[in-house]
Amino acid sequence: MTTPAGTHDRPVRVNAVLDTPLSRWLWLVKWILVVPHYVVLFFLWIAFTAVSVIAFFAILFTERYPRSLFDFNLGVLRWSWRVAYYSYGALATDRYPPFSLGEEPGYPARLDIAYPERLSRGLVLVKWWLLAIPHYIVVGFFLGGYHLGWWDGGLVAVLAVIAAVALAFTEKYPRGLFDLILGLNRWVLRVAAYAALMTDVYPPFRLDMGGIEPERPEELP
């Protein structure tokens, strides 16, 4: 199988499409509509944490992240990203997120993480806490409080609500805000994958805005 361009340098890829048209007022009740997802995600994130601990020891002794565990944790991140995209992590689609750990290629929010054949035994001891501390500080500003494995408040939610208010009065989701919100979410997801031991590639301190990632690093501005 051919390895996609940029996989080794950019193992975490976040893509999204801004749906149109969007309801002018549905965003006011999405917090109620996603309650069933929050209930399921509560238990999924408990499992995610347990799986990450098991993966830690597997990497420490074998330099490998067991593929079945990797796919499960990737599924939890994908599910969480779809719910965030529908709700107050972006408010950029009215398509209700599926109850699925799968890839769901038809949904407008996508997350892909390249499976690593080998991971560093040394890095696994420090990357999830010591090395990631600078990113935790930045991401904490983006997200506010931690809630069911995802965000609760913070800059991302504020910008999403501003976009929704603009939508309510103009019937348009401001494209500039969408690009910025996606860039912030992309940063968060890269850090999440790194902290969950799913890659050894250190997340860049870079805001790659827009819904679609470039295929190759040299395409970045």
Contacts in CASP RR format, 6 or more apart in sequence:
PFRMAT RR
TARGET T0000
AUTHOR 0000-0000-0000
METHOD contacts of the structure
MODEL  1
MTTPAGTHDRPVRVNAVLDTPLSRWLWLVKWILVVPHYVVLFFLWIAFTA
VSVIAFFAILFTERYPRSLFDFNLGVLRWSWRVAYYSYGALATDRYPPFS
LGEEPGYPARLDIAYPERLSRGLVLVKWWLLAIPHYIVVGFFLGGYHLGW
WDGGLVAVLAVIAAVALAFTEKYPRGLFDLILGLNRWVLRVAAYAALMTD
VYPPFRLDMGGIEPERPEELP
3 114 0 8 1.000
4 114 0 8 1.000
4 215 0 8 1.000
5 215 0 8 1.000
5 216 0 8 1.000
6 215 0 8 1.000
6 216 0 8 1.000
6 217 0 8 1.000
7 114 0 8 1.000
8 114 0 8 1.000
8 201 0 8 1.000
9 201 0 8 1.000
9 217 0 8 1.000
10 201 0 8 1.000
10 213 0 8 1.000
10 217 0 8 1.000
11 113 0 8 1.000
11 114 0 8 1.000
11 116 0 8 1.000
11 193 0 8 1.000
11 198 0 8 1.000
11 199 0 8 1.000
11 201 0 8 1.000
12 111 0 8 1.000
12 112 0 8 1.000
12 113 0 8 1.000
12 114 0 8 1.000
12 189 0 8 1.000
12 190 0 8 1.000
12 193 0 8 1.000
12 194 0 8 1.000
12 199 0 8 1.000
12 201 0 8 1.000
12 203 0 8 1.000
13 110 0 8 1.000
13 111 0 8 1.000
13 112 0 8 1.000
13 113 0 8 1.000
13 213 0 8 1.000
14 81 0 8 1.000
14 110 0 8 1.000
14 111 0 8 1.000
14 182 0 8 1.000
14 185 0 8 1.000
14 186 0 8 1.000
14 189 0 8 1.000
14 190 0 8 1.000
14 211 0 8 1.000
14 213 0 8 1.000
15 109 0 8 1.000
15 110 0 8 1.000
15 211 0 8 1.000
15 212 0 8 1.000
15 213 0 8 1.000
16 85 0 8 1.000
16 90 0 8 1.000
16 92 0 8 1.000
16 108 0 8 1.000
16 109 0 8 1.000
16 110 0 8 1.000
16 182 0 8 1.000
16 185 0 8 1.000
16 211 0 8 1.000
17 93 0 8 1.000
17 108 0 8 1.000
17 211 0 8 1.000
18 92 0 8 1.000
18 93 0 8 1.000
18 108 0 8 1.000
18 173 0 8 1.000
18 175 0 8 1.000
18 178 0 8 1.000
18 211 0 8 1.000
19 92 0 8 1.000
19 93 0 8 1.000
19 94 0 8 1.000
19 95 0 8 1.000
19 108 0 8 1.000
20 173 0 8 1.000
21 171 0 8 1.000
22 91 0 8 1.000
22 92 0 8 1.000
22 93 0 8 1.000
22 94 0 8 1.000
22 167 0 8 1.000
22 173 0 8 1.000
23 94 0 8 1.000
24 167 0 8 1.000
24 168 0 8 1.000
24 171 0 8 1.000
25 168 0 8 1.000
26 94 0 8 1.000
27 91 0 8 1.000
27 161 0 8 1.000
27 164 0 8 1.000
27 167 0 8 1.000
27 168 0 8 1.000
30 86 0 8 1.000
30 87 0 8 1.000
30 88 0 8 1.000
30 91 0 8 1.000
31 87 0 8 1.000
31 88 0 8 1.000
33 87 0 8 1.000
33 96 0 8 1.000
34 83 0 8 1.000
34 86 0 8 1.000
34 87 0 8 1.000
34 97 0 8 1.000
36 99 0 8 1.000
37 79 0 8 1.000
37 83 0 8 1.000
37 97 0 8 1.000
37 99 0 8 1.000
38 83 0 8 1.000
38 148 0 8 1.000
40 79 0 8 1.000
40 99 0 8 1.000
41 76 0 8 1.000
41 79 0 8 1.000
41 80 0 8 1.000
41 83 0 8 1.000
41 148 0 8 1.000
41 149 0 8 1.000
41 150 0 8 1.000
42 148 0 8 1.000
44 76 0 8 1.000
44 79 0 8 1.000
45 76 0 8 1.000
45 80 0 8 1.000
45 148 0 8 1.000
45 149 0 8 1.000
47 72 0 8 1.000
47 76 0 8 1.000
48 72 0 8 1.000
48 73 0 8 1.000
48 76 0 8 1.000
48 149 0 8 1.000
48 196 0 8 1.000
51 69 0 8 1.000
51 72 0 8 1.000
51 73 0 8 1.000
52 73 0 8 1.000
52 196 0 8 1.000
52 197 0 8 1.000
54 66 0 8 1.000
54 69 0 8 1.000
55 65 0 8 1.000
55 66 0 8 1.000
55 69 0 8 1.000
55 70 0 8 1.000
55 73 0 8 1.000
55 197 0 8 1.000
56 124 0 8 1.000
56 128 0 8 1.000
56 197 0 8 1.000
58 64 0 8 1.000
58 65 0 8 1.000
58 66 0 8 1.000
58 69 0 8 1.000
59 65 0 8 1.000
59 119 0 8 1.000
59 121 0 8 1.000
59 124 0 8 1.000
59 197 0 8 1.000
60 121 0 8 1.000
60 124 0 8 1.000
60 125 0 8 1.000
63 118 0 8 1.000
63 119 0 8 1.000
63 120 0 8 1.000
63 121 0 8 1.000
64 117 0 8 1.000
64 118 0 8 1.000
64 119 0 8 1.000
65 115 0 8 1.000
65 116 0 8 1.000
65 119 0 8 1.000
65 197 0 8 1.000
65 198 0 8 1.000
67 115 0 8 1.000
70 115 0 8 1.000
70 198 0 8 1.000
72 101 0 8 1.000
73 196 0 8 1.000
73 198 0 8 1.000
74 111 0 8 1.000
74 113 0 8 1.000
74 198 0 8 1.000
75 101 0 8 1.000
75 102 0 8 1.000
76 101 0 8 1.000
77 111 0 8 1.000
77 113 0 8 1.000
77 189 0 8 1.000
77 192 0 8 1.000
77 193 0 8 1.000
77 196 0 8 1.000
78 101 0 8 1.000
78 102 0 8 1.000
78 103 0 8 1.000
78 104 0 8 1.000
78 110 0 8 1.000
78 111 0 8 1.000
79 97 0 8 1.000
79 99 0 8 1.000
79 100 0 8 1.000
79 101 0 8 1.000
79 102 0 8 1.000
80 149 0 8 1.000
80 150 0 8 1.000
81 109 0 8 1.000
81 111 0 8 1.000
81 185 0 8 1.000
81 189 0 8 1.000
82 97 0 8 1.000
82 98 0 8 1.000
82 104 0 8 1.000
82 107 0 8 1.000
82 109 0 8 1.000
83 97 0 8 1.000
83 150 0 8 1.000
84 90 0 8 1.000
84 109 0 8 1.000
84 150 0 8 1.000
84 151 0 8 1.000
84 185 0 8 1.000
85 92 0 8 1.000
85 93 0 8 1.000
85 97 0 8 1.000
85 108 0 8 1.000
85 109 0 8 1.000
85 185 0 8 1.000
86 93 0 8 1.000
86 94 0 8 1.000
86 95 0 8 1.000
86 96 0 8 1.000
86 97 0 8 1.000
86 109 0 8 1.000
88 153 0 8 1.000
88 156 0 8 1.000
88 157 0 8 1.000
88 160 0 8 1.000
88 161 0 8 1.000
89 150 0 8 1.000
89 151 0 8 1.000
89 156 0 8 1.000
89 157 0 8 1.000
89 160 0 8 1.000
89 181 0 8 1.000
89 185 0 8 1.000
90 109 0 8 1.000
90 156 0 8 1.000
90 160 0 8 1.000
90 178 0 8 1.000
90 181 0 8 1.000
90 182 0 8 1.000
90 185 0 8 1.000
91 160 0 8 1.000
91 161 0 8 1.000
91 163 0 8 1.000
91 164 0 8 1.000
91 167 0 8 1.000
91 173 0 8 1.000
92 108 0 8 1.000
92 109 0 8 1.000
92 163 0 8 1.000
92 173 0 8 1.000
92 178 0 8 1.000
92 181 0 8 1.000
93 107 0 8 1.000
93 108 0 8 1.000
93 109 0 8 1.000
95 107 0 8 1.000
95 108 0 8 1.000
97 107 0 8 1.000
98 104 0 8 1.000
98 107 0 8 1.000
103 110 0 8 1.000
103 112 0 8 1.000
111 189 0 8 1.000
113 193 0 8 1.000
113 198 0 8 1.000
113 199 0 8 1.000
114 199 0 8 1.000
116 198 0 8 1.000
116 199 0 8 1.000
116 200 0 8 1.000
119 197 0 8 1.000
119 199 0 8 1.000
119 200 0 8 1.000
120 200 0 8 1.000
123 131 0 8 1.000
123 200 0 8 1.000
124 197 0 8 1.000
127 194 0 8 1.000
127 195 0 8 1.000
127 197 0 8 1.000
127 200 0 8 1.000
127 202 0 8 1.000
128 194 0 8 1.000
128 195 0 8 1.000
128 196 0 8 1.000
128 197 0 8 1.000
131 202 0 8 1.000
132 191 0 8 1.000
132 194 0 8 1.000
132 195 0 8 1.000
134 205 0 8 1.000
135 191 0 8 1.000
135 194 0 8 1.000
135 195 0 8 1.000
135 203 0 8 1.000
135 205 0 8 1.000
136 191 0 8 1.000
138 187 0 8 1.000
138 205 0 8 1.000
139 187 0 8 1.000
139 188 0 8 1.000
139 191 0 8 1.000
140 154 0 8 1.000
141 154 0 8 1.000
141 155 0 8 1.000
142 151 0 8 1.000
142 154 0 8 1.000
142 155 0 8 1.000
142 156 0 8 1.000
142 184 0 8 1.000
142 187 0 8 1.000
142 188 0 8 1.000
143 150 0 8 1.000
143 151 0 8 1.000
143 152 0 8 1.000
143 153 0 8 1.000
143 154 0 8 1.000
143 155 0 8 1.000
143 156 0 8 1.000
143 157 0 8 1.000
143 188 0 8 1.000
144 151 0 8 1.000
144 152 0 8 1.000
144 153 0 8 1.000
144 154 0 8 1.000
144 155 0 8 1.000
144 157 0 8 1.000
145 151 0 8 1.000
145 152 0 8 1.000
145 153 0 8 1.000
145 154 0 8 1.000
146 152 0 8 1.000
151 157 0 8 1.000
151 188 0 8 1.000
155 184 0 8 1.000
156 181 0 8 1.000
156 184 0 8 1.000
156 185 0 8 1.000
156 188 0 8 1.000
159 177 0 8 1.000
159 180 0 8 1.000
159 181 0 8 1.000
159 184 0 8 1.000
160 181 0 8 1.000
162 177 0 8 1.000
163 173 0 8 1.000
163 174 0 8 1.000
163 177 0 8 1.000
163 178 0 8 1.000
163 181 0 8 1.000
164 173 0 8 1.000
166 172 0 8 1.000
166 173 0 8 1.000
166 174 0 8 1.000
166 177 0 8 1.000
167 173 0 8 1.000
178 210 0 8 1.000
178 211 0 8 1.000
179 209 0 8 1.000
179 210 0 8 1.000
179 211 0 8 1.000
180 207 0 8 1.000
180 209 0 8 1.000
182 209 0 8 1.000
182 210 0 8 1.000
182 211 0 8 1.000
183 207 0 8 1.000
183 208 0 8 1.000
183 209 0 8 1.000
183 210 0 8 1.000
183 211 0 8 1.000
184 207 0 8 1.000
186 208 0 8 1.000
186 213 0 8 1.000
187 203 0 8 1.000
187 206 0 8 1.000
187 207 0 8 1.000
187 208 0 8 1.000
190 203 0 8 1.000
190 204 0 8 1.000
191 203 0 8 1.000
193 199 0 8 1.000
193 203 0 8 1.000
194 201 0 8 1.000
194 202 0 8 1.000
194 203 0 8 1.000
206 220 0 8 1.000
208 214 0 8 1.000
208 220 0 8 1.000
214 220 0 8 1.000
END
